[in-house]
Amino acid sequence: MARKLFTKEEIKQLVIDENVEFIRVTFTDVLGAIKNVEVPTSQLDKLLNNNLMFDGSSIEGFVRINESDMYLYPDLSTFMIFPWATDGHGGNVARLIADVYTSDREPFAGDPRHALRHVLEEAKNAGFSAFNVGTEPEFFLFKLDANGNPTTELNDKGGYFDLAPHDKGENVRREIVLTLEKMGFEIEAAHHEVAEGQHEVDFKYASALEAADNIQTFKLVVKTIARKNGYYATFMPKPVSGINGSGMHTNMSLFRDTDNVFEDKSDEMGLSKTAYNFLGGILAHATAFTALANPTVNSYKRLTPGFEAPVYVAWSASNRSPMVRVPASRGKSTRLELRSVDPTANPYTTLAAVLAAGLDGIKNELEPLASVDKNIYLMDEDERTKAGITDLPDTLLAAVRELAVDDVIVSAIGNHIADKFIEAKKIEYTSYRQVVSQWETDAYFENY
């Protein structure tokens, strides 16, 4: 979706013409949660002139209470009117995504959107005009009870590419697609995924900042339309044991003006030296950015063998078991597909980290190990060792420890975000460790 570069005057006129009553000003916290301040259109001038303030001390990972006053600077290109009906009044609600600034009107170091902008500027300084990203987010639909609360009952028993009556979510998916199209998204495909109750909607690639914004908007739309239809949508990576979890495969390419610098027709695989070095950087820093790409305890229930999610640091052009795949398309569509990311990832910090890893590979001419063209899940430990294949972290704590010692990835997201994120995730893991699960009770209670 190509964004329109709105002016302040155009937004003011649209607010009048479209009977907009409220503006939802959204931003993202350190952990990836969408936050918003909703203002009536009587405050539109204040908002458009970058004078809207909020209490940053109430937001996860932002500032202390004695530093609480912060500004929201709306990105005018993100103006959008929500197409669904509003309750309680006749007017419409619009959206603007904002960057966060300090009380001194400096870009806030804890703003994930600012972190991505910073790495994109580094890419520009290295000679690359665009980092294009296309994601494939998956989600589950669960039924609601009579009181409108989520249950643990999936909405259907369908499987990959199933149709009705097995796929009972197709009408919800269609409404999600139509809603997204009204909001300017270009939808490429929508279908039932492998697991029961699991679905996927794929939208066209965009430049990295726009792609991250789109992911956050997509999540909001999916959850809103699902609830409207009597379902609860979750992007939790592994909500049900024993079936596939939800990933967010991330396709990436670098451009210099109109040229895809990952393409080289003279290469056997059609990849340039830049592509191989970018891939080398991805593999070299994979264990560190995993904490960002897979940021919950539950993420590591998905990253286990046997459920199509990658668990090893490797790449291939011919099979889907490694962490990075090279899709068959060439020309402008030449790209790398990172398969480990899940939809709980903060898209801004994750893309910042992945891009920084790739740029480090280009800068230092890092060469990837040989392509692994056999099913890694069928290889024993000795075979994997000989092939140079290492493991991704298998717990959130292990991933956080890898992040903490990788200067490239920490620098990409900034010390403020890194410190706050690591602190929050250690607390989260400690809380998880303190809970006795049903599995432990079943396995140990009567045996010891």
Secondary structure, DSSP 8 states (H G I E B T S, - for coil): -------HHHHHHHHHHTTEEEEEEEEE-TTS-EEEEEEEGGGHHHHHTT-EEEEGGGSTTS--GGG-EEEEEE-GGG-EE--S--SSSSSEEEEEEEEEE-TTS-B-TT-HHHHHHHHHHHHHHTT--EEEEEEEEEEEEEEE-TTS-EEEEES----TT--TTT-TTHHHHHHHHHHHHHTT--EEEEEE-SSTTEEEEEE--EEHHHHHHHHHHHHHHHHHHHHHTTEEEE--S-SSTTS----EEEEEEEEETTEETTB-TTSTTSB-HHHHHHHHHHHHTHHHHHHHHS-STTHHHHSSTTSS---EE-EESS-SSSSEE--S--GGG--EEE----TTS-HHHHHHHHHHHHHHHHHTT--------S-GGGS-HHHHHHTT-EE--SSHHHHHHHHHT-HHHHHHH-HHHHHHHHHHHHHHHHHHHTS--HHHHHHHTTT-
